[in-house]
Amino acid sequence: MMKEPYIQVGVISGAVLKFTLLNPYIIDRQEVCGQQIIELIDHRLYWNGEYFDELCFEPINESTDAFELNDVTIGINFHWERKEDQQFMGRLKVITDGNNLLGINQIKLEDYLTSVISSEMSATASLELLKAHAVISRSWLLAQIQADKTVTHKKESYTPHNESADELIQWYDREDHRLFDVCADDHCQRYQGITRASTEMVKKAIAATRGKVLIYNNLICDARYSKCCGGALEEFEYCWEDIHYPYLSKKRDVIPSKPLPDLQQESTAYQWIKDTPDAFCNTTDKSILGQVLNNYDQETTDFYRWKVAYTQPEISKLIKERLGIDFGNIIDLVPVARGASGRLWKLKIVGTKRTLIIGKELEIRRALSSSHLYSSAFTVEKVLKEKNTIPSQFILHGAGWGHGVGLCQIGAAVMGEKGYDYKQILLHYYTDANIDTLYL
């Protein structure tokens, strides 16, 4: 049985790093405390009048010592992006990637999870939901670390895109992080140190599931999750690499199970998105939503079914800015291929200057919003003025919030309120997986 690992979390980057050691820390056998400034000069770290290639501030007592980082960006590229000061336990490591300083928090996995659970959702969520989330957050992280080790060991090249003259298929995953295990924002798992107040319920959930992970075929599951599946779970290959994981299979978000319509068919997907089918995540119960959505998440009020409208000038400018390609006026947005949940993973953009198919789902969401579109499960309505071939407006009718793969956080919150325990919640969202203990 393995020991509890330390992990490296990339928290902040920039040309200057300002932070405060709230208690004495050790570096090069000397105690340091209070406010600190590290600058990037000539590609090296400049601190206290000297140059370094790397700095690591060690807490004297990891259970009580803490440091505060100034101006940490949260919600990167989302509509609620902002900066805030955040406090962390554990070690602070500072390195450079050549262009920026990187502030990395080295921390024990279980301490990391205590923050993730409180950051990803409200610390007032039900105990069974918190237990379920502890297991999947632990599983996802360890699966990513193992995947990186496998790629490095085999010396495989990893290319997160396929590009031709007619198509740009791009996905975003582990390839973004090579100098640390995981980032602190929504790209990976939302982690905000001890800034988000944890409760005894969170600590109880972490302790009750200590070392537990999801296993399939003797491997740790890549346990993905999103805010709201929109009633249908998506499959991994339509969002990331062309790999099929049987435990991340298509399914309706209901028990007892009902057959999922063939949402890869355009007419069926259209009707599904226009309707509001029964699902665990089809709820407007504010007490349940408050378990999953933090204050800034609650700025989004419509997510099970939603609508976004763009005028012609808005959408042509937006796509040009987001993709760096001038399509001219946008004539059409044509669904090319959908995944199992109806989410588009290929979309054709037809402009007066050029035409291009883009994917996968996050690239589509990125292209059609100044932050990120709620999901790529949408239909396209064009508004044409009389005798005009250029649409004056595009209206997107959509379903869900996020990629829809694996656990649906809002659906899981509803399941917890309905009396399902954490194992039942997990086995609903991860088909035929098992729960095992890696360390005590």
C-alpha positions as CSV (number, residue, x, y, z in Angstrom):
1,M,0.0,0.0,0.0
2,M,1.4,3.4,-1.0
3,K,2.1,6.4,1.3
4,E,0.1,9.6,1.0
5,P,1.8,11.6,-1.7
6,Y,2.8,15.2,-1.8
7,I,1.5,17.1,-4.9
8,Q,2.6,20.2,-6.7
9,V,-0.1,22.8,-7.4
10,G,0.6,25.7,-9.8
11,V,-1.1,28.6,-8.2
12,I,0.2,31.9,-9.8
13,S,2.4,33.2,-12.5
14,G,3.8,36.6,-13.4
15,A,6.9,38.8,-13.6
16,V,6.6,39.7,-9.9
17,L,5.5,37.5,-7.1
18,K,4.3,39.2,-3.8
19,F,3.5,37.1,-0.8
20,T,3.6,37.1,3.0
21,L,4.9,34.3,5.2
22,L,2.5,34.5,8.1
23,N,4.8,32.5,10.4
24,P,8.5,31.7,10.2
25,Y,9.6,29.6,7.3
26,I,13.0,28.0,6.6
27,I,15.1,28.6,3.4
28,D,18.7,27.7,3.2
29,R,18.7,26.9,7.0
30,Q,17.6,30.5,7.8
31,E,14.3,31.6,9.2
32,V,12.3,34.2,7.1
33,C,8.9,35.7,7.8
34,G,6.7,38.6,6.7
35,Q,6.3,40.3,3.3
36,Q,8.4,39.1,0.4
37,I,8.9,40.1,-3.2
38,I,10.5,38.0,-5.9
39,E,11.1,39.5,-9.4
40,L,12.0,37.9,-12.7
41,I,15.2,39.5,-14.0
42,D,17.3,38.1,-16.9
43,H,15.2,34.9,-16.7
44,R,16.3,34.3,-13.0
45,L,14.7,34.8,-9.6
46,Y,15.8,38.0,-7.9
47,W,15.1,38.0,-4.1
48,N,16.7,39.8,-1.2
49,G,19.4,41.3,-3.4
50,E,20.5,37.9,-4.9
51,Y,19.8,35.8,-8.0
52,F,18.4,32.2,-7.8
53,D,17.3,29.5,-10.2
54,E,14.8,28.2,-7.7
55,L,13.5,29.0,-4.2
56,C,11.6,26.8,-1.8
57,F,10.2,28.1,1.5
58,E,9.7,25.3,4.0
59,P,7.2,25.7,6.8
60,I,8.5,25.0,10.3
61,N,5.2,23.4,11.2
62,E,3.0,22.3,8.2
63,S,-0.1,22.0,10.4
64,T,-0.1,25.6,11.5
65,D,2.2,27.7,9.3
66,A,0.7,29.4,6.2
67,F,1.6,32.0,3.5
68,E,-0.5,34.4,1.6
69,L,-0.2,35.1,-2.1
70,N,-1.3,38.4,-3.5
71,D,-3.4,38.9,-6.7
72,V,-4.1,35.3,-7.5
73,T,-6.3,35.1,-10.6
74,I,-9.4,32.8,-10.3
75,G,-11.9,31.9,-13.0
76,I,-9.4,32.4,-15.7
77,N,-11.2,33.3,-19.0
78,F,-14.6,32.9,-17.4
79,H,-17.2,35.6,-17.0
80,W,-16.4,36.0,-13.3
81,E,-12.6,36.2,-13.6
82,R,-11.1,38.2,-10.8
83,K,-8.0,38.5,-8.6
84,E,-7.9,37.9,-4.8
85,D,-5.4,37.3,-2.1
86,Q,-5.3,33.7,-1.0
87,Q,-3.7,31.8,1.9
88,F,-2.1,28.3,1.7
89,M,-0.6,25.6,3.9
90,G,2.5,23.7,3.0
91,R,5.6,24.7,1.1
92,L,6.0,27.5,-1.4
93,K,8.2,26.7,-4.4
94,V,9.1,29.4,-6.9
95,I,10.6,28.6,-10.3
96,T,10.6,30.2,-13.8
97,D,9.3,28.8,-17.0
98,G,11.6,31.3,-18.8
99,N,8.9,33.9,-19.3
100,N,7.2,34.1,-15.9
101,L,7.7,33.2,-12.3
102,L,5.6,30.3,-11.2
103,G,4.4,30.0,-7.6
104,I,3.8,26.3,-6.7
105,N,2.3,25.0,-3.5
106,Q,3.7,21.6,-2.4
107,I,1.1,20.0,-0.1
108,K,-0.1,16.6,1.1
109,L,-2.9,15.2,-1.1
110,E,-5.5,15.0,1.7
111,D,-4.9,18.6,2.7
112,Y,-5.2,19.6,-1.0
113,L,-8.5,17.8,-1.2
114,T,-9.9,19.6,1.8
115,S,-9.5,22.8,-0.1
116,V,-10.7,21.4,-3.4
117,I,-14.0,20.2,-2.0
118,S,-14.6,23.6,-0.3
119,S,-13.5,25.5,-3.5
120,E,-15.4,23.4,-6.1
121,M,-18.6,23.6,-4.1
122,S,-20.1,25.0,-1.0
123,A,-18.7,23.5,2.2
124,T,-22.3,23.2,3.4
125,A,-23.1,20.5,0.9
126,S,-24.5,17.2,2.1
127,L,-22.0,14.6,3.6
128,E,-22.6,12.0,0.9
129,L,-22.0,14.5,-1.9
130,L,-18.8,15.7,-0.2
131,K,-17.7,12.1,0.1
132,A,-18.4,11.4,-3.5
133,H,-16.5,14.5,-4.6
134,A,-13.5,13.6,-2.4
135,V,-13.2,10.2,-4.1
136,I,-13.4,11.6,-7.7
137,S,-11.1,14.6,-7.0
138,R,-8.5,12.2,-5.6
139,S,-9.0,9.7,-8.4
140,W,-8.8,12.3,-11.2
141,L,-5.6,13.8,-9.8
142,L,-3.8,10.5,-9.3
143,A,-4.9,9.4,-12.8
144,Q,-3.4,12.6,-14.3
145,I,-0.1,12.1,-12.5
146,Q,0.1,8.5,-13.6
147,A,-0.7,9.5,-17.2
148,D,2.1,12.0,-17.2
149,K,4.6,9.5,-15.8
150,T,3.5,7.0,-18.5
151,V,4.0,9.5,-21.3
152,T,7.4,10.6,-19.9
153,H,8.6,7.0,-19.4
154,K,7.6,6.0,-22.9
155,K,9.0,9.3,-24.3
156,E,5.8,9.6,-26.3
157,S,5.0,12.7,-28.2
158,Y,1.7,14.1,-27.2
159,T,-0.2,16.4,-29.6
160,P,-3.4,18.0,-28.4
161,H,-4.6,19.0,-31.8
162,N,-5.3,17.9,-35.4
163,E,-5.0,20.6,-38.0
164,S,-5.5,20.8,-41.7
165,A,-6.5,23.4,-44.2
166,D,-10.2,22.7,-43.5
167,E,-10.2,21.7,-39.8
168,L,-8.8,22.8,-36.5
169,I,-9.5,20.2,-33.8
170,Q,-8.0,21.3,-30.5
171,W,-8.5,20.0,-27.0
172,Y,-7.1,21.1,-23.6
173,D,-5.8,18.7,-21.0
174,R,-2.7,17.5,-19.1
175,E,-0.3,18.8,-21.8
176,D,-0.7,22.4,-20.4
177,H,1.2,21.5,-17.2
178,R,4.7,20.1,-17.2
179,L,6.3,21.9,-14.3
180,F,3.7,20.9,-11.7
181,D,1.1,18.3,-11.2
182,V,-2.1,20.3,-11.4
183,C,-3.2,24.0,-11.6
184,A,-5.3,25.7,-9.1
185,D,-8.1,26.9,-11.5
186,D,-11.1,25.4,-13.3
187,H,-8.8,24.0,-16.0
188,C,-8.0,21.3,-13.5
189,Q,-9.7,21.5,-10.1
190,R,-10.6,24.7,-8.4
191,Y,-8.1,25.0,-5.4
192,Q,-7.9,28.1,-3.3
193,G,-5.9,26.9,-0.3
194,I,-7.4,27.7,3.1
195,T,-9.0,30.9,1.7
196,R,-12.3,29.0,1.4
197,A,-13.4,28.2,4.9
198,S,-13.7,24.5,5.4
199,T,-16.2,22.9,7.7
200,E,-16.3,19.9,10.0
201,M,-18.5,18.3,7.4
202,V,-15.8,18.6,4.7
203,K,-13.1,17.3,7.1
204,K,-15.4,14.4,8.0
205,A,-16.0,13.5,4.3
206,I,-12.2,13.6,3.6
207,A,-11.4,11.4,6.6
208,A,-14.2,8.9,5.8
209,T,-12.9,8.4,2.3
210,R,-9.1,8.8,3.0
211,G,-7.1,7.1,0.2
212,K,-10.2,5.8,-1.6
213,V,-10.3,6.0,-5.4
214,L,-12.3,4.7,-8.3
215,I,-10.8,1.7,-10.1
216,Y,-11.6,0.2,-13.5
217,N,-9.6,-2.8,-14.8
218,N,-7.0,-2.3,-12.1
219,L,-6.3,1.3,-13.1
220,I,-7.3,4.5,-11.3
221,C,-10.3,6.1,-13.2
222,D,-9.8,9.4,-14.9
223,A,-12.8,10.7,-13.0
224,R,-14.0,13.8,-14.9
225,Y,-16.8,16.0,-13.6
226,S,-18.7,19.1,-14.6
227,K,-21.3,21.5,-13.2
228,C,-24.4,20.3,-15.1
229,C,-24.7,17.6,-17.7
230,G,-28.0,18.9,-19.0
231,G,-29.7,15.5,-18.6
232,A,-27.2,13.4,-20.6
233,L,-23.7,12.2,-19.8
234,E,-21.1,12.8,-22.5
235,E,-18.3,10.4,-23.4
236,F,-14.6,11.2,-23.0
237,E,-13.5,10.9,-26.6
238,Y,-15.7,13.8,-27.7
239,C,-14.0,16.2,-25.4
240,W,-10.4,15.1,-25.3
241,E,-8.2,12.4,-26.8
242,D,-9.8,9.7,-29.0
243,I,-9.9,7.2,-26.2
244,H,-13.0,5.4,-25.0
245,Y,-13.2,4.8,-21.2
246,P,-16.1,2.3,-20.6
247,Y,-16.7,3.9,-17.1
248,L,-17.3,7.3,-18.7
249,S,-20.2,6.1,-20.9
250,K,-23.3,7.8,-22.2
251,K,-26.3,7.7,-19.9
252,R,-29.4,9.7,-18.8
253,D,-29.0,11.4,-15.5
254,V,-31.9,9.5,-13.9
255,I,-32.5,6.4,-11.8
256,P,-34.1,4.1,-12.7
257,S,-32.2,4.3,-16.0
258,K,-34.1,5.3,-19.1
259,P,-32.8,4.8,-22.7
260,L,-30.9,7.9,-24.0
261,P,-32.1,9.1,-27.4
262,D,-29.5,9.1,-30.2
263,L,-28.4,12.6,-29.7
264,Q,-25.7,12.4,-32.4
265,Q,-28.6,12.7,-34.8
266,E,-29.3,16.4,-35.5
267,S,-33.1,16.3,-35.4
268,T,-33.1,14.3,-32.1
269,A,-30.5,16.6,-30.5
270,Y,-32.5,19.6,-31.6
271,Q,-35.6,18.3,-29.9
272,W,-33.7,17.2,-26.7
273,I,-32.2,20.7,-26.3
274,K,-35.5,22.4,-26.9
275,D,-37.2,20.2,-24.3
276,T,-36.5,20.0,-20.5
277,P,-36.4,16.2,-19.9
278,D,-36.4,14.8,-16.4
279,A,-33.0,14.5,-14.8
280,F,-31.4,14.8,-11.4
281,C,-29.7,18.1,-12.5
282,N,-33.0,19.6,-13.8
283,T,-33.6,21.6,-10.6
284,T,-34.1,25.2,-9.5
285,D,-34.0,24.4,-5.8
286,K,-31.9,27.2,-4.4
287,S,-30.9,25.2,-1.3
288,I,-29.6,22.4,-3.5
289,L,-27.9,24.7,-6.0
290,G,-26.2,26.5,-3.1
291,Q,-24.5,23.3,-2.1
292,V,-22.6,23.2,-5.5
293,L,-22.4,26.9,-6.6
294,N,-20.2,29.3,-4.8
295,N,-21.2,33.0,-4.7
296,Y,-19.6,33.8,-8.1
297,D,-21.0,30.6,-9.7
298,Q,-24.5,31.8,-8.7
299,E,-24.1,34.7,-11.0
300,T,-25.1,32.1,-13.6
301,T,-28.8,31.5,-13.2
302,D,-29.8,29.5,-16.3
303,F,-27.7,26.4,-17.0
304,Y,-30.0,23.4,-17.5
305,R,-31.4,25.1,-20.6
306,W,-30.1,28.5,-21.7
307,K,-30.1,31.0,-24.6
308,V,-27.4,33.4,-26.0
309,A,-28.0,35.8,-28.8
310,Y,-25.4,37.7,-30.9
311,T,-25.8,40.3,-33.6
312,Q,-23.8,40.0,-36.8
313,P,-21.2,42.5,-35.8
314,E,-20.9,40.9,-32.4
315,I,-20.4,37.4,-33.6
316,S,-18.0,38.2,-36.4
317,K,-15.8,40.3,-34.1
318,L,-16.0,37.7,-31.3
319,I,-14.9,34.8,-33.5
320,K,-12.1,36.8,-35.1
321,E,-10.8,37.8,-31.7
322,R,-11.1,34.3,-30.1
323,L,-9.7,32.3,-33.0
324,G,-7.4,34.9,-34.5
325,I,-9.0,34.3,-37.9
326,D,-10.9,36.8,-40.0
327,F,-14.0,35.0,-41.4
328,G,-15.6,38.2,-42.5
329,N,-19.3,38.2,-41.9
330,I,-20.6,35.0,-40.4
331,I,-23.0,33.3,-42.8
332,D,-23.7,30.1,-40.9
333,L,-22.7,28.0,-37.9
334,V,-23.3,24.4,-39.1
335,P,-23.3,21.4,-36.7
336,V,-21.0,18.8,-38.2
337,A,-20.7,16.1,-35.4
338,R,-22.2,15.7,-32.0
339,G,-21.2,13.5,-29.1
340,A,-23.4,11.1,-27.1
341,S,-24.9,14.0,-25.0
342,G,-25.7,16.1,-28.0
343,R,-22.6,18.3,-27.4
344,L,-21.0,19.5,-30.6
345,W,-17.4,18.3,-31.1
346,K,-17.3,19.6,-34.7
347,L,-18.8,22.9,-35.8
348,K,-18.4,24.5,-39.3
349,I,-18.0,28.2,-39.3
350,V,-19.0,29.7,-42.7
351,G,-17.9,33.2,-43.4
352,T,-17.8,35.5,-46.3
353,K,-13.9,35.2,-46.3
354,R,-13.3,31.6,-45.3
355,T,-14.8,28.4,-43.9
356,L,-13.3,26.2,-41.2
357,I,-14.4,23.3,-39.1
358,I,-13.4,23.6,-35.4
359,G,-13.5,21.3,-32.4
360,K,-13.5,19.8,-29.8
361,E,-16.1,21.0,-27.4
362,L,-14.0,23.4,-25.4
363,E,-12.6,25.0,-28.5
364,I,-16.2,25.6,-29.8
365,R,-17.2,27.0,-26.4
366,R,-14.1,29.3,-26.4
367,A,-14.8,30.5,-30.0
368,L,-18.4,31.5,-29.3
369,S,-18.0,33.5,-26.0
370,S,-15.7,36.1,-24.6
371,S,-15.2,33.7,-21.7
372,H,-16.6,30.2,-22.3
373,L,-20.0,29.3,-23.6
374,Y,-21.9,27.2,-21.0
375,S,-21.6,24.1,-23.1
376,S,-21.4,22.9,-26.7
377,A,-24.8,21.3,-26.6
378,F,-26.6,23.9,-28.5
379,T,-28.7,24.5,-31.6
380,V,-28.3,27.5,-34.0
381,E,-31.1,29.8,-35.0
382,K,-30.4,32.4,-37.7
383,V,-32.4,35.6,-38.1
384,L,-32.5,36.9,-41.6
385,K,-33.8,40.2,-42.6
386,E,-35.9,40.3,-45.8
387,K,-33.8,39.8,-49.0
388,N,-30.6,39.6,-47.1
389,T,-28.3,36.5,-47.2
390,I,-26.2,37.6,-44.3
391,P,-27.9,36.8,-40.9
392,S,-28.5,39.8,-38.7
393,Q,-28.5,37.7,-35.6
394,F,-27.5,34.2,-34.3
395,I,-29.4,32.7,-31.3
396,L,-27.9,29.7,-29.6
397,H,-30.3,27.5,-27.6
398,G,-28.2,25.3,-25.2
399,A,-28.2,22.6,-22.5
400,G,-26.0,22.1,-19.5
401,W,-22.9,23.8,-18.1
402,G,-19.5,22.2,-18.8
403,H,-18.3,19.2,-20.8
404,G,-20.8,16.8,-19.2
405,V,-18.4,13.9,-18.8
406,G,-18.5,11.8,-15.5
407,L,-20.1,13.2,-12.4
408,C,-22.7,16.0,-12.8
409,Q,-22.2,18.1,-9.6
410,I,-25.8,19.5,-9.5
411,G,-27.2,16.0,-10.3
412,A,-25.1,14.5,-7.5
413,A,-26.3,17.2,-5.1
414,V,-29.9,16.2,-5.9
415,M,-29.0,12.5,-5.4
416,G,-27.6,13.3,-2.0
417,E,-30.7,15.1,-1.0
418,K,-32.8,12.2,-2.2
419,G,-31.0,9.8,0.2
420,Y,-28.5,8.1,-2.1
421,D,-25.1,7.4,-0.4
422,Y,-21.8,8.3,-1.9
423,K,-21.2,4.9,-3.4
424,Q,-24.5,4.9,-5.2
425,I,-23.8,8.4,-6.5
426,L,-20.4,7.3,-7.8
427,L,-21.6,4.1,-9.5
428,H,-24.4,6.0,-11.2
429,Y,-21.9,8.4,-12.9
430,Y,-19.0,5.9,-13.4
431,T,-20.4,2.8,-14.9
432,D,-19.0,-0.5,-13.6
433,A,-16.2,1.2,-11.6
434,N,-15.1,-0.1,-8.2
435,I,-14.0,1.8,-5.1
436,D,-10.6,0.8,-3.6
437,T,-8.2,2.2,-0.9
438,L,-4.7,3.1,-2.0
439,Y,-3.4,4.3,1.4
440,L,-4.6,4.7,5.0
